[in-house]
């Protein structure tokens, strides 16, 4: 049988065996991990904000498309001109989307875009001979903006469309 003998360990060997991370090293490692996690959280916040803004912008484009289709379907021929195509600026309207977002719709009809400042209802188109005639060419501008924009890029980016209509038969 072997006998167990105790071996003496020098103090330098004992300190090597008990060596580990100091409190300062642990705190520094935690700070580095926290900075990384905060950066990831900031990226997620930015992505969520941008996605919400893109959804609102898509809704504004949908409202704009609906308004454009109504303008395109309005009668503008020799016998009839719908009230929506009379010259001037129409009263601002509020359109609410299905999710509750509210949009402001502005429509301006220019009776003769070839002449400056003809967005007035009383403007009368003239023939080359100077006779008063019905306007045969109109430019309609539709602008859709957020009624209550959230902070950020949404406040400065209204959606607009310019349509030119020619009198039909």
Buried (B, 14 or more C-beta within 10 A) or exposed (E): EEEEEEEEEEEEEEEEEEEEEEEEEEEEEEEEEEEEEEEEEEEEEEEEBEEEBEEBBEBBEBBBBEBBEEBEEBEBEEEEBEEBBEBBBBEEEEBEBEEEBEBBBBBBBBBBBEEEEBBEEEBBBEEEEEEEEEBBBBBBBBBBBBEEBEEEEBEEEBBEBEBEBEBEE
